Amino acid sequence: MNFYLIRHGETSWNIEGRFQGCTNNRLNFTGIEQSCVASRKLKNTPIHCFYSSPLQRCYETCQILNIFHRVPIYIDNRLQERSLGVLEGKFYKDYLPSPFLTQMWDMSIPDFTVYHIETLSHLLDRTHQFLEDVFCQYSHLDVNIGIVAHGALNRALLMCLGEQSLANTPIENGQITYIPNPKIENLL
């Protein structure tokens, strides 16, 4: 089993520099183009199925990716982006420079109740549960699984898969990350 992690294409809030979190934004024109480019890159890769976040920007990306494959798309709520609470819709620039944004990825900080942000431990827990379910179903098969999600969620997936060096690098809109023979690590 191999994973292809794909971040959704661009939205207007990506361009505007806003925190999106669970806000259900659609792809903009560039996001559609990015998804088409990713689709062409995966055209000759046999994909068994796609899993997608329920948010529109991921599902639209997934539908475009699936043009050449015509395989099942499974919507999984555990792939929804990390909830950013009251920050959703706010501009990044209003919170930078700030140690706050890097602290959101620090396991030693239990929560951000002031902002109602989903805790890192909860994000990793639901990500880990998703991966366990996928592993139970497909780990014995020689298949490629496409997973279409978000920046923070893909970072959490990479952390759970022990790909810390990849988890610490920026994940661009429309980016495809190939993980051959993934293994789940227990981070909690």
Backbone as a printed PyTorch tensor [residue, N CA C, xyz], in Angstrom:
tensor([[[  0.8460,  -1.1720,   0.0000],
         [  0.0000,   0.0000,   0.0000],
         [  0.8970,   1.2430,   0.0000]],

        [[  0.4940,   2.2120,  -0.7820],
         [  1.1850,   3.5020,  -0.8500],
         [  0.1540,   4.6160,  -0.7150]],

        [[  0.5870,   5.7240,  -0.1600],
         [ -0.2850,   6.8890,  -0.0250],
         [  0.1780,   8.0090,  -0.9490]],

        [[ -0.7890,   8.6960,  -1.5150],
         [ -0.5680,   9.9660,  -2.1990],
         [ -1.3800,  10.9960,  -1.4310]],

        [[ -0.6950,  11.8330,  -0.6600],
         [ -1.3570,  12.8960,   0.0880],
         [ -1.3990,  14.1290,  -0.7880]],

        [[ -2.5790,  14.6850,  -0.9630],
         [ -2.7360,  15.8540,  -1.8290],
         [ -3.4130,  16.9580,  -1.0260]],

        [[ -2.8190,  18.1340,  -1.0470],
         [ -3.4730,  19.2830,  -0.4320],
         [ -4.4120,  19.8990,  -1.4630]],

        [[ -5.5520,  20.3370,  -1.0120],
         [ -6.5400,  20.9660,  -1.8990],
         [ -5.9340,  22.1400,  -2.6560]],

        [[ -6.5860,  22.4720,  -3.7560],
         [ -6.1750,  23.6410,  -4.5310],
         [ -6.4880,  24.9370,  -3.7880]],

        [[ -6.0080,  26.0050,  -4.3460],
         [ -6.1010,  27.3230,  -3.7260],
         [ -7.5410,  27.8350,  -3.6410]],

        [[ -7.8020,  28.6120,  -2.5710],
         [ -9.0800,  29.3170,  -2.4120],
         [ -8.7880,  30.8170,  -2.3170]],

        [[ -9.8300,  31.6050,  -2.3670],
         [ -9.6330,  33.0540,  -2.2450],
         [ -9.0470,  33.4070,  -0.8790]],

        [[ -9.3880,  32.6700,   0.1740],
         [ -8.8380,  32.9610,   1.4950],
         [ -7.3530,  32.6390,   1.5710]],

        [[ -6.8750,  31.6440,   0.7970],
         [ -5.4340,  31.4050,   0.7420],
         [ -4.7330,  32.6520,   0.2080]],

        [[ -5.2790,  33.2400,  -0.8480],
         [ -4.6920,  34.4340,  -1.4660],
         [ -4.7690,  35.6290,  -0.5190]],

        [[ -5.8880,  35.7650,   0.1620],
         [ -6.0900,  36.9040,   1.0650],
         [ -5.3140,  36.7670,   2.3660]],

        [[ -4.7490,  35.5850,   2.6290],
         [ -3.9950,  35.3760,   3.8630],
         [ -4.8830,  35.2370,   5.0820]],

        [[ -5.9990,  34.5440,   4.9170],
         [ -6.9250,  34.3390,   6.0370],
         [ -6.8050,  32.9130,   6.5750]],

        [[ -7.0550,  32.7750,   7.8680],
         [ -7.1720,  31.4560,   8.4650],
         [ -8.4710,  30.8220,   7.9640]],

        [[ -8.4060,  29.6120,   7.3960],
         [ -9.6150,  28.9530,   6.8900],
         [-10.2080,  27.9770,   7.8840]],

        [[ -9.3700,  27.0910,   8.4240],
         [ -9.8890,  26.0840,   9.3390],
         [-11.0370,  25.3180,   8.7100]],

        [[-12.1410,  25.2570,   9.4020],
         [-13.3100,  24.4760,   8.9500],
         [-14.2820,  25.2700,   8.0860]],

        [[-13.9550,  26.5150,   7.7820],
         [-14.8210,  27.3070,   6.9090],
         [-14.8560,  26.6420,   5.5400]],

        [[-16.0450,  26.5240,   4.9820],
         [-16.2550,  25.7170,   3.7730],
         [-16.1310,  26.5520,   2.5050]],

        [[-14.8880,  26.8830,   2.1320],
         [-14.6280,  27.6820,   0.9320],
         [-14.4150,  26.7980,  -0.2900]],

        [[-14.7440,  27.3540,  -1.4410],
         [-14.5630,  26.6510,  -2.7240],
         [-13.2180,  27.0170,  -3.3280]],

        [[-12.8080,  26.2260,  -4.3090],
         [-11.5950,  26.5330,  -5.0590],
         [-11.8010,  27.7900,  -5.8910]],

        [[-10.7360,  28.5720,  -6.0420],
         [-10.7820,  29.6640,  -7.0110],
         [-10.2340,  29.1270,  -8.3420]],

        [[-10.0900,  30.0030,  -9.3340],
         [ -9.6370,  29.5570, -10.6530],
         [ -8.2560,  28.9150, -10.5800]],

        [[ -7.3500,  29.5390,  -9.8280],
         [ -6.0060,  28.9730,  -9.6750],
         [ -6.0750,  27.6090,  -8.9970]],

        [[ -6.9520,  27.4620,  -8.0030],
         [ -7.1180,  26.1850,  -7.3150],
         [ -7.6140,  25.0890,  -8.2360]],

        [[ -8.4880,  25.4490,  -9.1590],
         [ -8.9580,  24.4820, -10.1620],
         [ -7.7940,  24.0840, -11.0700]],

        [[ -7.0070,  25.0790, -11.4970],
         [ -5.8310,  24.7880, -12.3360],
         [ -4.8260,  23.9010, -11.6020]],

        [[ -4.5650,  24.2000, -10.3140],
         [ -3.6360,  23.3850,  -9.5230],
         [ -4.1350,  21.9440,  -9.4210]],

        [[ -5.4180,  21.7780,  -9.2540],
         [ -6.0030,  20.4370,  -9.1600],
         [ -5.8850,  19.6970, -10.4900]],

        [[ -6.0470,  20.4240, -11.5890],
         [ -5.8780,  19.8100, -12.9130],
         [ -4.4290,  19.3840, -13.1370]],

        [[ -3.4810,  20.2010, -12.7090],
         [ -2.0620,  19.8430, -12.8260],
         [ -1.7810,  18.5810, -12.0100]],

        [[ -2.2830,  18.5300, -10.7860],
         [ -2.0850,  17.3420,  -9.9390],
         [ -2.7380,  16.1170, -10.5700]],

        [[ -3.9030,  16.3250, -11.1640],
         [ -4.6110,  15.2180, -11.8250],
         [ -3.7750,  14.6420, -12.9610]],

        [[ -3.1750,  15.5330, -13.7510],
         [ -2.3270,  15.0620, -14.8600],
         [ -1.0790,  14.3410, -14.3370]],

        [[ -0.5380,  14.7940, -13.2130],
         [  0.6260,  14.1340, -12.6290],
         [  0.2920,  12.7110, -12.1740]],

        [[ -0.9220,  12.5100, -11.7210],
         [ -1.3400,  11.1900, -11.2270],
         [ -2.0310,  10.3390, -12.3000]],

        [[ -2.1470,  10.8900, -13.4920],
         [ -2.9030,  10.2360, -14.5630],
         [ -2.4920,   8.7830, -14.7820]],

        [[ -1.2130,   8.4980, -14.8010],
         [ -0.7290,   7.1440, -15.0910],
         [ -0.4150,   6.3330, -13.8400]],

        [[ -0.8090,   6.8500, -12.6940],
         [ -0.6420,   6.1270, -11.4360],
         [ -1.9480,   5.4280, -11.1160]],

        [[ -1.9430,   4.1070, -11.0000],
         [ -3.1960,   3.4230, -10.6660],
         [ -3.6140,   3.7360,  -9.2260]],

        [[ -4.7210,   4.4110,  -9.0810],
         [ -5.2570,   4.7630,  -7.7610],
         [ -6.4390,   3.8330,  -7.4790]],

        [[ -6.4170,   3.2240,  -6.3080],
         [ -7.4860,   2.2960,  -5.9210],
         [ -8.7460,   3.0530,  -5.4900]],

        [[ -8.5480,   4.1170,  -4.7180],
         [ -9.6590,   4.9520,  -4.2520],
         [ -9.0900,   6.2530,  -3.7200]],

        [[ -9.9690,   7.2140,  -3.5180],
         [ -9.6090,   8.4770,  -2.8970],
         [-10.4010,   8.6320,  -1.6020]],

        [[ -9.7520,   9.2200,  -0.6130],
         [-10.4210,   9.6810,   0.5990],
         [-10.3390,  11.1940,   0.5860]],

        [[-11.4240,  11.8440,   0.9790],
         [-11.4550,  13.2990,   0.9490],
         [-12.0590,  13.8610,   2.2240]],

        [[-11.5500,  15.0150,   2.6080],
         [-12.1930,  15.8220,   3.6330],
         [-13.5880,  16.1830,   3.1270]],

        [[-14.5450,  16.3880,   4.0330],
         [-15.8880,  16.7920,   3.5870],
         [-15.9680,  18.2420,   3.1240]],

        [[-14.9400,  19.0380,   3.3740],
         [-15.0030,  20.4470,   2.9860],
         [-14.8880,  20.5970,   1.4740]],

        [[-15.6410,  21.5410,   0.9450],
         [-15.8120,  21.7070,  -0.4940],
         [-14.4980,  21.8120,  -1.2620]],

        [[-13.5290,  22.5490,  -0.7260],
         [-12.2680,  22.7480,  -1.4570],
         [-11.5380,  21.4210,  -1.6780]],

        [[-11.6700,  20.5000,  -0.7480],
         [-11.0420,  19.1770,  -0.9200],
         [-11.8600,  18.2960,  -1.8460]],

        [[-13.1650,  18.3080,  -1.6700],
         [-13.9950,  17.4520,  -2.5110],
         [-13.9010,  17.8750,  -3.9810]],

        [[-13.8830,  19.1920,  -4.2360],
         [-13.7160,  19.6650,  -5.6140],
         [-12.3640,  19.2120,  -6.1690]],

        [[-11.3120,  19.3340,  -5.3650],
         [ -9.9860,  18.8710,  -5.7870],
         [-10.0330,  17.3820,  -6.0940]],

        [[-10.6620,  16.6260,  -5.2290],
         [-10.7370,  15.1740,  -5.3890],
         [-11.4940,  14.7860,  -6.6640]],

        [[-12.5740,  15.4680,  -6.9460],
         [-13.3300,  15.1810,  -8.1740],
         [-12.4660,  15.4190,  -9.4130]],

        [[-11.6660,  16.4710,  -9.3980],
         [-10.7800,  16.7540, -10.5260],
         [ -9.6930,  15.6840, -10.6180]],

        [[ -9.1190,  15.2970,  -9.4840],
         [ -8.0950,  14.2460,  -9.4700],
         [ -8.6390,  12.9340, -10.0240]],

        [[ -9.9010,  12.7000,  -9.8150],
         [-10.5270,  11.4250, -10.1720],
         [-10.9580,  11.3490, -11.6430]],

        [[-10.7670,  12.3990, -12.4000],
         [-11.1880,  12.4170, -13.8050],
         [-10.5850,  11.2550, -14.5890]],

        [[ -9.3030,  10.9720, -14.3510],
         [ -8.6310,   9.9140, -15.1030],
         [ -8.7640,   8.5370, -14.4510]],

        [[ -9.2960,   8.4840, -13.2540],
         [ -9.3250,   7.2200, -12.5180],
         [-10.7140,   6.6020, -12.3970]],

        [[-11.6920,   7.4390, -12.1480],
         [-13.0720,   6.9750, -11.9710],
         [-13.1630,   5.8600, -10.9250]],

        [[-12.6100,   6.1530,  -9.7470],
         [-12.6250,   5.2120,  -8.6270],
         [-13.4880,   5.8040,  -7.5110]],

        [[-13.8330,   5.0120,  -6.5190],
         [-14.6470,   5.5550,  -5.4220],
         [-13.9480,   6.7010,  -4.6890]],

        [[-14.7450,   7.6730,  -4.2970],
         [-14.2990,   8.7620,  -3.4290],
         [-15.0460,   8.5930,  -2.1180]],

        [[-14.3020,   8.4390,  -1.0380],
         [-14.8940,   8.2870,   0.2870],
         [-14.6790,   9.5730,   1.0740]],

        [[-15.7800,  10.1570,   1.5230],
         [-15.7180,  11.3540,   2.3550],
         [-15.5360,  10.8950,   3.7970]],

        [[-14.5370,  11.4380,   4.4680],
         [-14.2840,  11.0590,   5.8580],
         [-14.1370,  12.3240,   6.6990]],

        [[-15.0220,  12.4830,   7.6650],
         [-15.0250,  13.6830,   8.5020],
         [-13.7360,  13.8600,   9.2950]],

        [[-13.0140,  12.7690,   9.5290],
         [-11.7580,  12.8670,  10.2780],
         [-10.6720,  13.5880,   9.4790]],

        [[-10.8990,  13.7780,   8.1820],
         [ -9.9490,  14.5070,   7.3350],
         [-10.2430,  15.9990,   7.2560]],

        [[-11.2770,  16.4470,   7.9730],
         [-11.6000,  17.8700,   7.9770],
         [-10.4360,  18.6480,   8.5760]],

        [[-10.2530,  19.8670,   8.1030],
         [ -9.1470,  20.6930,   8.5890],
         [ -9.2870,  20.9570,  10.0860]],

        [[ -8.1630,  21.2570,  10.7070],
         [ -8.1420,  21.5930,  12.1310],
         [ -9.0070,  22.8160,  12.3580]],

        [[ -9.8700,  22.7270,  13.3390],
         [-10.7170,  23.8720,  13.6760],
         [ -9.8480,  24.9680,  14.2830]],

        [[ -9.9740,  26.1560,  13.7440],
         [ -9.1970,  27.2850,  14.2420],
         [-10.0400,  28.2590,  15.0460]],

        [[-11.2300,  27.8020,  15.4380],
         [-12.0680,  28.5840,  16.3470],
         [-12.3230,  29.9890,  15.8610]],

        [[-12.1320,  30.9430,  16.7670],
         [-12.4480,  32.3410,  16.4550],
         [-11.4690,  32.9640,  15.4710]],

        [[-10.3700,  32.2680,  15.1570],
         [ -9.4120,  32.8100,  14.1880],
         [ -9.8920,  32.6600,  12.7480]],

        [[-10.8480,  31.7690,  12.5080],
         [-11.2870,  31.5250,  11.1310],
         [-11.8350,  32.8080,  10.5110]],

        [[-11.3030,  33.1130,   9.3440],
         [-11.6840,  34.3290,   8.6380],
         [-10.7940,  35.5190,   8.9490]],

        [[-10.0000,  35.4220,  10.0100],
         [ -9.0910,  36.5110,  10.3760],
         [ -7.8320,  36.4340,   9.5010]],

        [[ -7.1300,  37.5600,   9.4020],
         [ -5.9130,  37.6430,   8.5940],
         [ -4.6980,  37.1730,   9.3840]],

        [[ -3.8260,  36.3750,   8.7210],
         [ -2.5760,  35.9200,   9.3440],
         [ -1.7720,  37.1010,   9.8670]],

        [[ -1.6860,  38.1430,   9.0490],
         [ -0.8130,  39.2770,   9.3610],
         [ -1.1450,  39.9100,  10.7080]],

        [[ -2.3870,  39.7550,  11.1460],
         [ -2.7850,  40.3160,  12.4350],
         [ -2.2510,  39.5050,  13.6100]],

        [[ -1.6860,  38.3190,  13.3280],
         [ -1.1830,  37.4470,  14.3890],
         [  0.3000,  37.1300,  14.2170]],

        [[  0.9630,  37.8530,  13.3090],
         [  2.3890,  37.6420,  13.0760],
         [  3.1480,  38.9260,  13.3650]],

        [[  4.4020,  38.8700,  13.7530],
         [  5.0860,  37.6500,  14.2010],
         [  4.5850,  37.2790,  15.5890]],

        [[  4.4360,  36.0240,  15.8130],
         [  3.9290,  35.5710,  17.0970],
         [  4.3470,  34.1360,  17.3410]],

        [[  4.7920,  33.8350,  18.5520],
         [  5.0990,  32.4380,  18.8540],
         [  3.8270,  31.5900,  18.8740]],

        [[  2.6900,  32.2610,  18.9130],
         [  1.4080,  31.5840,  18.9740],
         [  1.2380,  30.5610,  17.8400]],

        [[  1.5990,  30.9440,  16.6060],
         [  1.3810,  30.0550,  15.4670],
         [  2.2570,  28.8090,  15.5360]],

        [[  3.4750,  28.9330,  16.0310],
         [  4.3100,  27.7360,  16.1850],
         [  3.8800,  26.9380,  17.4000]],

        [[  3.3560,  27.5850,  18.4060],
         [  2.8770,  26.8740,  19.5930],
         [  1.6850,  25.9800,  19.2750]],

        [[  0.9600,  26.2880,  18.2050],
         [ -0.1750,  25.4400,  17.8210],
         [  0.2770,  24.0270,  17.4980]],

        [[  1.5820,  23.8210,  17.2150],
         [  2.1350,  22.5050,  16.8680],
         [  2.9870,  21.9230,  17.9870]],

        [[  2.8770,  22.5000,  19.1790],
         [  3.6530,  22.0270,  20.3260],
         [  2.7750,  21.1270,  21.1920]],

        [[  3.1730,  19.8390,  21.3010],
         [  2.3870,  18.8730,  22.0830],
         [  2.3500,  19.2250,  23.5650]],

        [[  3.3120,  19.9920,  24.0530],
         [  3.3540,  20.2950,  25.4790],
         [  2.3450,  21.3760,  25.8710]],

        [[  1.7870,  22.0530,  24.8980],
         [  0.7720,  23.0660,  25.1810],
         [ -0.5890,  22.4070,  25.0030]],

        [[ -1.3290,  22.2220,  26.0980],
         [ -2.5370,  21.3940,  26.0430],
         [ -3.6640,  21.9430,  25.1680]],

        [[ -3.8820,  23.2440,  25.1780],
         [ -4.9880,  23.7450,  24.3600],
         [ -4.8970,  25.2590,  24.1900]],

        [[ -5.7560,  25.7370,  23.3550],
         [ -5.8620,  27.1650,  23.0970],
         [ -7.3200,  27.5680,  23.3100]],

        [[ -7.8070,  27.3280,  24.5270],
         [ -9.2230,  27.5590,  24.8020],
         [ -9.6280,  29.0100,  24.5950]],

        [[ -8.6840,  29.9230,  24.7310],
         [ -8.9970,  31.3360,  24.5070],
         [ -9.5110,  31.5450,  23.0870]],

        [[ -8.9230,  30.8100,  22.1360],
         [ -9.3000,  30.9720,  20.7360],
         [-10.2350,  29.8610,  20.2440]],

        [[-10.5190,  28.8740,  21.0780],
         [-11.3720,  27.7260,  20.7090],
         [-10.7850,  26.9240,  19.5440]],

        [[ -9.4540,  26.7930,  19.5450],
         [ -8.7570,  26.0310,  18.5090],
         [ -8.7410,  24.5610,  18.9120]],

        [[ -8.9540,  23.6900,  17.9430],
         [ -8.8630,  22.2550,  18.1960],
         [ -7.4660,  21.9210,  18.7060]],

        [[ -7.3950,  21.1380,  19.7660],
         [ -6.0900,  20.7950,  20.3240],
         [ -5.3110,  19.9130,  19.3550]],

        [[ -3.9960,  20.0130,  19.4470],
         [ -3.1390,  19.1830,  18.6160],
         [ -3.3570,  17.7100,  18.9410]],

        [[ -3.5330,  17.3850,  20.2180],
         [ -3.7380,  15.9760,  20.5780],
         [ -5.0310,  15.4370,  19.9680]],

        [[ -6.0860,  16.2450,  19.9110],
         [ -7.3370,  15.7900,  19.2810],
         [ -7.1480,  15.6100,  17.7830]],

        [[ -6.4650,  16.5620,  17.1520],
         [ -6.1990,  16.4660,  15.7120],
         [ -5.4160,  15.1950,  15.4030]],

        [[ -4.3590,  14.9350,  16.1590],
         [ -3.5490,  13.7380,  15.9280],
         [ -4.3220,  12.4650,  16.2310]],

        [[ -5.1820,  12.5060,  17.2310],
         [ -5.9770,  11.3280,  17.5850],
         [ -6.9270,  10.9450,  16.4550]],

        [[ -7.6500,  11.9230,  15.9000],
         [ -8.5960,  11.5800,  14.8200],
         [ -7.8570,  11.1900,  13.5490]],

        [[ -6.6870,  11.8050,  13.3200],
         [ -5.8660,  11.4410,  12.1700],
         [ -5.3580,  10.0090,  12.3150]],

        [[ -4.9150,   9.6690,  13.5070],
         [ -4.4140,   8.3250,  13.7900],
         [ -5.5310,   7.2930,  13.6170]],

        [[ -6.7250,   7.6080,  14.0900],
         [ -7.8780,   6.6980,  13.9270],
         [ -8.1840,   6.4690,  12.4510]],

        [[ -8.1430,   7.5340,  11.6620],
         [ -8.3710,   7.4010,  10.2190],
         [ -7.3380,   6.4560,   9.6120]],

        [[ -6.0680,   6.6810,   9.9300],
         [ -5.0050,   5.8470,   9.3730],
         [ -5.1450,   4.3910,   9.7940]],

        [[ -5.4990,   4.1550,  11.0450],
         [ -5.6980,   2.7750,  11.5030],
         [ -6.7860,   2.0790,  10.6850]],

        [[ -7.8730,   2.7870,  10.4130],
         [ -8.9600,   2.2030,   9.6200],
         [ -8.5030,   1.8930,   8.1950]],

        [[ -7.7640,   2.8040,   7.5930],
         [ -7.2650,   2.5810,   6.2320],
         [ -6.2840,   1.4050,   6.2300]],

        [[ -5.4120,   1.3560,   7.2200],
         [ -4.4530,   0.2510,   7.3020],
         [ -5.1710,  -1.0920,   7.4560]],

        [[ -6.1990,  -1.1340,   8.2920],
         [ -6.9450,  -2.3880,   8.4820],
         [ -7.5420,  -2.8700,   7.1630]],

        [[ -7.9890,  -1.9340,   6.3570],
         [ -8.6560,  -2.2940,   5.1150],
         [ -7.7000,  -2.6060,   3.9660]],

        [[ -6.5600,  -1.9120,   3.9000],
         [ -5.7310,  -1.9920,   2.6930],
         [ -4.2790,  -2.4270,   2.8900]],

        [[ -3.7800,  -2.5290,   4.1090],
         [ -2.3420,  -2.7460,   4.3040],
         [ -1.8360,  -4.0430,   3.6770]],

        [[ -2.6920,  -5.0110,   3.5030],
         [ -2.2860,  -6.2950,   2.9060],
         [ -2.3590,  -6.2790,   1.3760]],

        [[ -2.7630,  -5.1580,   0.8060],
         [ -2.9310,  -5.0560,  -0.6480],
         [ -1.8530,  -4.1590,  -1.2570]],

        [[ -1.5560,  -4.4140,  -2.5110],
         [ -0.6150,  -3.5810,  -3.2520],
         [ -1.4240,  -2.5330,  -4.0140]],

        [[ -1.8280,  -1.4740,  -3.3040],
         [ -2.6840,  -0.4480,  -3.9000],
         [ -2.1480,   0.9430,  -3.5550]],

        [[ -2.5630,   1.9130,  -4.3510],
         [ -2.2700,   3.3160,  -4.1080],
         [ -3.5510,   3.9960,  -3.6340]],

        [[ -3.4550,   4.6810,  -2.5220],
         [ -4.5960,   5.3760,  -1.9340],
         [ -4.3460,   6.8720,  -2.0220]],

        [[ -5.2900,   7.6150,  -2.6030],
         [ -5.2080,   9.0690,  -2.6400],
         [ -5.9460,   9.6550,  -1.4520]],

        [[ -5.3120,  10.5830,  -0.7550],
         [ -5.9360,  11.2470,   0.3980],
         [ -5.8720,  12.7470,   0.1470]],

        [[ -7.0420,  13.3650,   0.0210],
         [ -7.1190,  14.7940,  -0.2820],
         [ -7.5850,  15.5300,   0.9680]],

        [[ -6.6960,  16.3730,   1.4700],
         [ -7.0130,  17.0620,   2.7200],
         [ -6.3960,  18.4610,   2.7160]],

        [[ -6.0240,  18.9310,   3.8880],
         [ -5.6490,  20.3230,   4.1200],
         [ -4.2150,  20.4300,   4.6180]],

        [[ -3.7170,  21.6440,   4.7150],
         [ -2.3600,  21.8610,   5.1740],
         [ -2.0930,  21.2710,   6.5520]],

        [[ -2.8650,  21.6760,   7.5440],
         [ -2.6420,  21.1710,   8.9120],
         [ -2.9580,  19.6890,   9.0080]],

        [[ -3.9990,  19.2530,   8.3410],
         [ -4.3710,  17.8310,   8.4030],
         [ -3.3030,  16.9720,   7.7370]],

        [[ -2.7920,  17.4000,   6.5890],
         [ -1.7170,  16.6410,   5.9320],
         [ -0.4600,  16.6260,   6.7950]],

        [[ -0.1890,  17.7200,   7.4790],
         [  0.9470,  17.7470,   8.4070],
         [  0.7220,  16.7220,   9.5240]],

        [[ -0.4880,  16.6400,  10.0520],
         [ -0.8050,  15.6520,  11.0970],
         [ -0.6690,  14.2270,  10.5560]],

        [[ -1.1290,  13.9960,   9.3150],
         [ -0.9590,  12.6770,   8.6950],
         [  0.5180,  12.3160,   8.6140]],

        [[  1.3380,  13.2550,   8.1680],
         [  2.7770,  13.0070,   8.0460],
         [  3.4080,  12.7250,   9.4100]],

        [[  2.9720,  13.4450,  10.4380],
         [  3.4780,  13.1940,  11.7870],
         [  3.1180,  11.7800,  12.2340]],

        [[  1.8740,  11.3800,  12.0090],
         [  1.4260,  10.0400,  12.4050],
         [  2.1290,   8.9400,  11.6150]],

        [[  2.6120,   9.2680,  10.4320],
         [  3.3140,   8.2940,   9.5950],
         [  4.8280,   8.3250,   9.8180]],

        [[  5.2780,   9.1240,  10.7900],
         [  6.6970,   9.1750,  11.1010],
         [  7.5230,   9.9560,  10.1100]],

        [[  6.8750,  10.7820,   9.3120],
         [  7.5590,  11.5840,   8.2920],
         [  7.7660,  13.0100,   8.8140]],

        [[  8.4560,  13.1260,   9.9520],
         [  8.6100,  14.4040,  10.6280],
         [  9.2900,  15.4530,   9.7540]],

        [[ 10.2970,  15.0450,   8.9750],
         [ 10.9960,  16.0300,   8.1360],
         [ 10.0500,  16.6240,   7.1010]],

        [[  9.1480,  15.8080,   6.5580],
         [  8.1600,  16.3270,   5.6060],
         [  7.1010,  17.1610,   6.3190]],

        [[  6.7530,  16.7640,   7.5390],
         [  5.7270,  17.4890,   8.2960],
         [  6.1730,  18.8980,   8.6530]],

        [[  7.4830,  19.1160,   8.7040],
         [  8.0030,  20.4300,   9.0770],
         [  8.2540,  21.3440,   7.8850]],

        [[  7.9000,  20.9060,   6.6920],
         [  8.0780,  21.7440,   5.5080],
         [  6.7200,  22.2670,   5.0510]],

        [[  6.7170,  23.4210,   4.3860],
         [  5.4350,  23.9570,   3.9030],
         [  4.7660,  22.9880,   2.9210]],

        [[  3.4550,  22.9030,   2.9920],
         [  2.6740,  22.0690,   2.0760],
         [  1.8580,  23.0280,   1.2190]],

        [[  2.2150,  23.1020,  -0.0530],
         [  1.5880,  24.0550,  -0.9650],
         [  0.2380,  23.5440,  -1.4700]],

        [[ -0.6040,  24.4670,  -1.9010],
         [ -1.8810,  24.0840,  -2.5110],
         [ -1.6160,  23.2360,  -3.7440]],

        [[ -2.3290,  22.1120,  -3.8490],
         [ -2.1830,  21.2240,  -4.9920],
         [ -0.9830,  20.3010,  -4.9120]],

        [[ -0.2190,  20.3800,  -3.8290],
         [  0.9860,  19.5560,  -3.6890],
         [  0.6310,  18.0920,  -3.4640]],

        [[  1.3850,  17.2130,  -4.1100],
         [  1.2550,  15.7640,  -3.9450],
         [  2.4740,  15.2770,  -3.1680]],

        [[  2.2320,  14.5260,  -2.1090],
         [  3.3130,  13.9290,  -1.3240],
         [  3.1410,  12.4180,  -1.3730]],

        [[  4.1480,  11.7420,  -1.8980],
         [  4.1150,  10.2820,  -2.0490],
         [  4.7460,   9.6330,  -0.8200]],

        [[  4.0180,   8.7100,  -0.1960],
         [  4.5080,   7.9650,   0.9570],
         [  4.4310,   6.4740,   0.6250]],

        [[  5.5700,   5.8680,   0.2480],
         [  5.5600,   4.4330,  -0.0510],
         [  5.5640,   3.5950,   1.2260]],

        [[  4.8250,   2.5180,   1.2170],
         [  4.7890,   1.5720,   2.3480],
         [  4.7140,   2.2730,   3.6990]],

        [[  3.6660,   3.0650,   3.9390],
         [  3.6080,   3.8630,   5.1770],
         [  3.4770,   2.9800,   6.4220]],

        [[  3.9580,   3.5190,   7.5290],
         [  3.8550,   2.8830,   8.8410],
         [  3.2890,   3.9070,   9.8050]],

        [[  2.3680,   3.4680,  10.6700],
         [  1.7820,   4.3650,  11.6660],
         [  2.6840,   4.4100,  12.8860]],

        [[  2.9160,   5.6230,  13.3940],
         [  3.6420,   5.7980,  14.6480],
         [  2.6700,   6.2910,  15.7110]],

        [[  2.8930,   5.8570,  16.9230],
         [  2.0440,   6.2850,  18.0330],
         [  2.6430,   7.5400,  18.6600]],

        [[  1.9920,   8.6670,  18.4410],
         [  2.5080,   9.9410,  18.9370],
         [  1.8750,  10.3640,  20.2470]],

        [[  0.7880,   9.7050,  20.6220],
         [  0.0350,  10.1740,  21.7920],
         [  0.4200,   9.4330,  23.0460]]])
